[in-house]
Amino acid sequence: MNWTGFLKQEIDTNYKATLALLDKVDGSNLAWKPQSGSNWMTMGQLLKHLTEATGYGCKAFITGDWTLPDGRKMEELPADQMMPTAETLPSIESVDDARKLLTNDIQLALKMVEQAGEDDLSHRMVAAPWAPNMTQTVGWMVHQMIQHLNQHKGQLFYYLKLQGKPVSTPDLWGAF
């Protein structure tokens, strides 16, 4: 398997679909969240999370630097901050900001895949700070970061559906 080509294609496909879904977000509705259940992100929090879903994790797995975007070290976080509740997550200011940050995240993810190289992607073993006893190849972990984006892209899709926006299966998969 060629990890480099596979990961670049996955990044491209998921980001294009996510960027297209952003076009359907009402920027005046960033405080919206589903009414039932608990621990839901607002639309603004979800958009912010999407902008950091892949590139940061790819960089961390490839370089070993788990410094968070706000300067804190992942390994220094207490367990309850490792997987924070929705209420504590930051929000985005605008859909335009989300688009710019998501584009930066795309570029970072692609750069990191190139930087890693095929040998590291295929053979170097790494673990995440939240699961230190579970090691996988760098390529697999980068793929998991892309899947992280994919999961939250699906969440954005359903947020838009719940708001009555015109979305359908092709929007979810980027078949536009």
C-alpha positions as CSV (number, residue, x, y, z in Angstrom):
1,M,0.0,0.0,0.0
2,N,1.2,3.5,-0.8
3,W,0.3,5.5,2.4
4,T,1.3,8.8,0.9
5,G,-1.0,8.6,-2.1
6,F,-3.8,7.1,0.0
7,L,-3.7,9.7,2.7
8,K,-3.4,12.7,0.3
9,Q,-6.5,11.4,-1.5
10,E,-8.4,10.9,1.8
11,I,-7.4,14.4,3.0
12,D,-8.5,16.0,-0.3
13,T,-11.8,14.2,-0.5
14,N,-12.8,14.9,3.1
15,Y,-11.7,18.5,3.1
16,K,-13.5,19.3,-0.2
17,A,-16.8,17.9,1.2
18,T,-16.3,19.7,4.5
19,L,-15.6,23.0,2.8
20,A,-18.7,22.5,0.6
21,L,-20.8,21.9,3.8
22,L,-19.5,25.1,5.3
23,D,-21.1,27.0,2.4
24,K,-24.5,25.8,3.8
25,V,-23.9,27.2,7.4
26,D,-25.8,30.2,8.4
27,G,-23.2,32.4,10.1
28,S,-25.8,34.1,12.3
29,N,-26.7,30.7,13.8
30,L,-23.3,29.7,15.4
31,A,-24.9,29.3,18.9
32,W,-27.3,26.7,17.6
33,K,-27.1,23.1,19.0
34,P,-29.5,20.2,19.0
35,Q,-32.2,20.6,21.6
36,S,-32.3,17.0,23.0
37,G,-29.6,15.2,24.7
38,S,-26.5,16.6,26.4
39,N,-22.8,17.5,25.7
40,W,-23.6,18.8,22.2
41,M,-21.2,21.4,20.7
42,T,-22.7,24.5,19.3
43,M,-22.4,25.0,15.6
44,G,-19.6,27.5,16.2
45,Q,-17.7,25.0,18.5
46,L,-18.2,22.3,15.9
47,L,-16.8,24.5,13.1
48,K,-13.8,25.4,15.4
49,H,-13.2,21.7,16.1
50,L,-13.3,20.9,12.4
51,T,-10.5,23.4,11.8
52,E,-8.2,21.5,14.1
53,A,-9.4,18.0,13.5
54,T,-6.6,16.7,11.3
55,G,-3.5,18.9,10.7
56,Y,-2.7,19.3,14.3
57,G,-3.0,15.5,15.0
58,C,-1.0,14.6,11.9
59,K,1.8,17.0,13.0
60,A,1.8,15.6,16.5
61,F,2.0,12.0,15.4
62,I,4.7,12.7,12.8
63,T,6.9,15.1,14.8
64,G,6.1,13.9,18.3
65,D,5.3,17.5,19.4
66,W,1.9,17.4,21.2
67,T,1.9,21.1,22.1
68,L,-1.7,22.3,21.7
69,P,-2.6,25.3,19.6
70,D,-2.9,27.3,22.8
71,G,0.6,26.4,23.9
72,R,-0.2,23.7,26.5
73,K,1.4,20.3,26.4
74,M,-1.0,17.4,25.8
75,E,1.0,15.1,28.2
76,E,0.6,17.7,31.0
77,L,-3.2,17.9,30.8
78,P,-5.2,16.3,33.6
79,A,-7.4,13.3,32.5
80,D,-10.6,15.4,32.5
81,Q,-9.1,17.9,30.0
82,M,-7.7,15.2,27.7
83,M,-11.3,14.7,26.4
84,P,-13.1,17.9,27.4
85,T,-16.9,18.4,27.5
86,A,-18.6,20.4,24.8
87,E,-19.3,23.3,27.2
88,T,-15.5,24.0,27.6
89,L,-14.6,24.0,23.8
90,P,-13.8,27.2,22.0
91,S,-16.1,28.6,19.3
92,I,-15.4,30.1,15.9
93,E,-16.2,33.8,15.3
94,S,-17.5,33.4,11.7
95,V,-17.9,30.9,8.9
96,D,-15.2,32.8,7.0
97,D,-12.8,32.3,9.8
98,A,-13.7,28.6,9.8
99,R,-13.0,28.4,6.1
100,K,-9.6,30.1,6.4
101,L,-8.6,27.9,9.4
102,L,-9.8,24.7,7.7
103,T,-7.8,25.6,4.6
104,N,-4.7,26.0,6.8
105,D,-5.4,22.7,8.4
106,I,-5.6,21.1,5.0
107,Q,-2.3,22.5,4.1
108,L,-0.7,21.4,7.3
109,A,-2.0,17.8,7.0
110,L,-0.7,17.5,3.4
111,K,2.7,19.0,4.4
112,M,3.0,16.6,7.3
113,V,2.2,13.5,5.1
114,E,4.9,14.7,2.7
115,Q,7.3,15.3,5.6
116,A,6.8,11.9,7.1
117,G,7.6,10.0,3.9
118,E,6.5,6.6,2.9
119,D,9.0,4.7,5.2
120,D,7.8,6.4,8.4
121,L,4.2,6.2,7.4
122,S,4.6,2.5,6.8
123,H,6.9,1.4,9.5
124,R,7.4,3.8,12.4
125,M,5.2,3.0,15.4
126,V,3.6,5.7,17.5
127,A,1.0,6.0,20.3
128,A,-1.4,8.8,21.2
129,P,-1.1,10.4,24.7
130,W,-4.6,9.3,25.5
131,A,-3.8,5.6,24.6
132,P,-0.1,5.2,25.4
133,N,-0.2,1.4,25.3
134,M,-1.8,1.2,21.8
135,T,0.8,1.6,19.1
136,Q,0.2,1.8,15.4
137,T,2.1,2.9,12.3
138,V,2.3,6.7,11.7
139,G,0.2,6.1,8.5
140,W,-2.5,4.4,10.5
141,M,-2.6,7.2,13.0
142,V,-2.7,9.9,10.3
143,H,-5.6,8.0,8.8
144,Q,-7.3,8.1,12.2
145,M,-6.9,11.9,12.2
146,I,-8.6,12.1,8.8
147,Q,-11.3,9.8,10.1
148,H,-11.7,12.3,13.0
149,L,-12.5,15.0,10.5
150,N,-14.8,12.6,8.7
151,Q,-16.8,11.9,11.8
152,H,-17.2,15.6,12.6
153,K,-18.0,16.4,8.9
154,G,-20.9,13.9,9.4
155,Q,-21.9,15.8,12.6
156,L,-22.0,19.0,10.6
157,F,-24.1,17.3,7.9
158,Y,-26.7,16.3,10.5
159,Y,-26.6,19.7,12.2
160,L,-27.5,21.2,8.8
161,K,-30.3,18.5,8.3
162,L,-31.7,19.3,11.8
163,Q,-31.8,23.0,10.8
164,G,-33.8,22.2,7.7
165,K,-30.9,23.0,5.3
166,P,-31.0,21.4,1.9
167,V,-28.4,18.6,2.2
168,S,-28.4,15.1,0.9
169,T,-26.1,12.1,0.7
170,P,-23.9,13.5,-2.2
171,D,-23.1,16.5,0.1
172,L,-21.9,14.2,2.8
173,W,-19.6,12.3,0.4
174,G,-18.5,15.3,-1.7
175,A,-20.2,14.0,-4.8
176,F,-21.2,17.4,-6.1
